[in-house]
Amino acid sequence: MTPATRIHLIRHGQVVGHEQKRYNGQTDVALTDLGVKQYQRLKERLADSPVSACYTSNLSRCVIGAGIICRQFRIEPVRRSELRELNIGIWEGLTWTEIKERWPEEWQARLADLVHHRVPQGENLLDLQARVMPVISEIVERHQGQEVLVVGHGGVNRVVLLNAIGAPLAGMFNIEQNYGCYNIIDYYADGRATVKLMNSQG
């Protein structure tokens, strides 16, 4: 039997403005000092893993961390725009409070149907899934039996994890993905996937 392809899936470190709940989406926000330290801790944690490739969102909060971690493996991270966070359209960069004040009906409509509701000029979860999962499948196919690092975002990682456990997208927020968290997913040749670790900290 072909050994599993292991994906070390991490969420980017803490970002500026984290004190308030907001939708950064595809806005290129900066890491905080703690966000950089979280990557350095992940670098140490992954030091003994035989990581042979790295794929990252092309937003700087992911690219910077991928570079920090992959230097020790002498790997150049591959930037993929498909791994960007959910495009939240006209709500990008706004806090939850601002959105609820300006678009109360739209806010409730999204809560009522997370999967299908699309913010104007943005994506819904089906769009995100259709963008992200082909890249994950491509990575697994290309690196059979290897260990690969993927640096993503809260929404992106939740889609990948839900897919791995066979759960519906409606369960998006039943999974937590804290800043700088670490997940492990094993993908087998017969199409099975097993989540070995989820939202690990420190």
C-alpha positions as CSV (number, residue, x, y, z in Angstrom):
1,M,0.0,0.0,0.0
2,T,1.3,3.5,-0.9
3,P,2.1,5.4,2.3
4,A,-0.1,8.3,3.2
5,T,0.6,11.8,1.8
6,R,0.8,14.0,4.9
7,I,-0.3,17.6,4.8
8,H,1.0,19.9,7.6
9,L,-1.7,22.5,7.4
10,I,-1.2,25.8,9.3
11,R,-3.0,29.0,9.6
12,H,-1.1,32.2,9.3
13,G,0.1,34.0,12.5
14,Q,-1.7,36.8,14.3
15,V,-2.4,39.9,12.2
16,V,-2.7,43.7,12.9
17,G,-6.2,44.6,13.9
18,H,-6.9,41.2,15.5
19,E,-8.3,42.9,18.6
20,Q,-11.6,43.4,16.8
21,K,-13.5,40.7,14.9
22,R,-13.3,41.7,11.2
23,Y,-13.3,40.2,7.7
24,N,-9.8,40.8,6.3
25,G,-10.6,38.5,3.4
26,Q,-8.1,39.0,0.6
27,T,-6.8,42.4,2.0
28,D,-3.1,42.1,2.6
29,V,-2.8,42.8,6.3
30,A,0.4,42.7,8.2
31,L,1.6,40.2,10.8
32,T,2.0,41.4,14.4
33,D,5.3,40.6,16.3
34,L,3.4,37.7,18.0
35,G,2.4,36.5,14.5
36,V,6.0,36.2,13.5
37,K,6.9,34.5,16.8
38,Q,4.1,32.0,16.1
39,Y,5.8,31.1,12.8
40,Q,9.1,30.7,14.6
41,R,7.6,28.3,17.1
42,L,6.0,26.3,14.2
43,K,9.5,26.2,12.5
44,E,10.9,24.5,15.6
45,R,7.9,22.2,15.9
46,L,8.3,21.0,12.3
47,A,12.1,20.8,12.3
48,D,12.2,17.0,12.4
49,S,9.5,16.5,9.8
50,P,10.7,15.4,6.4
51,V,8.8,18.2,4.6
52,S,9.7,18.0,0.9
53,A,7.4,20.8,-0.5
54,C,5.5,23.9,0.6
55,Y,2.5,25.6,-0.9
56,T,1.2,28.9,0.4
57,S,-1.5,31.6,-0.2
58,N,0.1,34.5,-2.0
59,L,-0.9,37.0,0.7
60,S,2.0,38.3,2.7
61,R,0.7,37.0,6.1
62,C,1.2,33.5,4.7
63,V,4.2,34.0,2.4
64,I,6.3,35.5,5.2
65,G,5.6,32.5,7.5
66,A,6.2,29.9,4.7
67,G,9.6,31.5,4.2
68,I,10.5,31.4,7.9
69,I,9.5,27.7,8.2
70,C,10.9,26.4,4.9
71,R,14.4,28.0,5.2
72,Q,15.5,25.0,7.3
73,F,14.3,22.6,4.6
74,R,16.0,24.6,1.8
75,I,12.6,24.7,0.1
76,E,11.2,27.6,-1.9
77,P,7.4,27.9,-1.1
78,V,5.1,27.8,-4.1
79,R,2.6,30.7,-4.0
80,R,-0.9,29.8,-5.1
81,S,-3.6,32.5,-5.4
82,E,-6.2,29.8,-5.1
83,L,-5.2,29.4,-1.4
84,R,-6.2,33.0,-0.6
85,E,-8.9,33.6,2.0
86,L,-12.6,33.9,1.1
87,N,-13.2,37.0,-0.9
88,I,-15.8,38.8,1.3
89,G,-16.5,41.5,-1.3
90,I,-17.7,44.9,-0.1
91,W,-17.2,43.8,3.5
92,E,-13.5,43.3,3.3
93,G,-11.5,45.1,6.0
94,L,-14.6,46.0,8.0
95,T,-15.3,44.9,11.5
96,W,-18.3,42.8,12.4
97,T,-19.8,45.7,14.2
98,E,-19.5,48.0,11.2
99,I,-21.1,45.4,8.9
100,K,-24.0,44.8,11.3
101,E,-24.7,48.5,11.5
102,R,-24.5,49.2,7.8
103,W,-26.0,45.9,6.4
104,P,-28.2,44.4,9.2
105,E,-30.4,42.4,6.8
106,E,-27.5,41.1,4.7
107,W,-25.7,40.1,7.9
108,Q,-28.6,38.0,9.0
109,A,-29.1,36.6,5.6
110,R,-25.5,35.3,5.6
111,L,-25.8,33.8,9.1
112,A,-29.0,32.1,7.9
113,D,-27.2,30.5,4.9
114,L,-23.4,30.5,5.2
115,V,-23.0,28.1,2.3
116,H,-24.9,29.9,-0.4
117,H,-25.0,33.5,0.6
118,R,-22.6,35.7,-1.4
119,V,-21.7,39.2,-0.3
120,P,-21.8,41.6,-3.2
121,Q,-18.5,41.4,-5.2
122,G,-17.4,38.4,-3.1
123,E,-17.6,34.6,-2.9
124,N,-19.7,32.1,-1.0
125,L,-18.4,28.9,0.6
126,L,-19.2,26.9,-2.5
127,D,-17.0,29.2,-4.5
128,L,-14.2,28.9,-1.9
129,Q,-14.4,25.1,-1.9
130,A,-14.3,25.0,-5.7
131,R,-11.2,27.2,-5.7
132,V,-9.3,25.5,-2.9
133,M,-10.0,21.7,-3.1
134,P,-8.6,21.2,-6.6
135,V,-5.3,22.6,-5.4
136,I,-5.3,20.3,-2.4
137,S,-6.0,17.3,-4.7
138,E,-3.2,18.4,-7.0
139,I,-0.8,18.6,-4.1
140,V,-1.7,15.2,-2.8
141,E,-1.4,13.7,-6.3
142,R,1.9,15.3,-7.0
143,H,3.5,14.4,-3.7
144,Q,2.3,10.9,-3.1
145,G,3.8,9.4,0.0
146,Q,5.6,12.7,1.0
147,E,5.0,15.3,3.6
148,V,4.0,18.8,2.5
149,L,3.5,22.1,4.3
150,V,0.4,24.2,3.3
151,V,0.1,27.7,4.7
152,G,-3.4,29.0,4.6
153,H,-6.2,31.0,6.3
154,G,-9.0,30.3,8.7
155,G,-11.7,29.9,6.1
156,V,-9.5,28.0,3.7
157,N,-8.3,25.6,6.4
158,R,-11.8,24.9,7.6
159,V,-12.9,24.0,4.1
160,V,-10.0,21.5,3.8
161,L,-10.6,20.0,7.2
162,L,-14.4,19.6,6.6
163,N,-13.7,17.9,3.3
164,A,-11.2,15.5,5.0
165,I,-13.7,14.4,7.6
166,G,-16.7,14.4,5.2
167,A,-18.6,17.1,7.0
168,P,-20.8,19.7,5.2
169,L,-19.7,23.3,4.6
170,A,-22.6,24.4,6.9
171,G,-20.4,23.2,9.8
172,M,-17.7,25.8,8.9
173,F,-17.7,27.4,12.4
174,N,-17.9,24.1,14.3
175,I,-14.1,24.0,13.7
176,E,-11.8,26.5,15.3
177,Q,-8.6,27.7,13.6
178,N,-6.7,30.1,15.8
179,Y,-3.8,32.2,14.6
180,G,-0.7,30.2,14.1
181,C,-2.5,26.8,14.6
182,Y,-1.3,23.5,13.3
183,N,-3.3,20.7,11.7
184,I,-2.2,17.3,10.2
185,I,-4.1,15.4,7.5
186,D,-3.1,12.1,6.0
187,Y,-4.4,11.3,2.5
188,Y,-4.4,7.7,1.4
189,A,-4.2,6.2,-2.1
190,D,-7.8,4.8,-1.9
191,G,-9.1,8.4,-1.4
192,R,-9.5,8.2,2.4
193,A,-8.4,11.1,4.5
194,T,-7.7,11.1,8.3
195,V,-7.3,14.2,10.4
196,K,-4.6,13.4,12.9
197,L,-4.3,16.8,14.6
198,M,-6.5,19.9,14.6
199,N,-6.0,23.5,15.8
200,S,-3.0,22.6,17.9
201,Q,-1.3,25.6,19.6
202,G,2.1,26.4,20.9
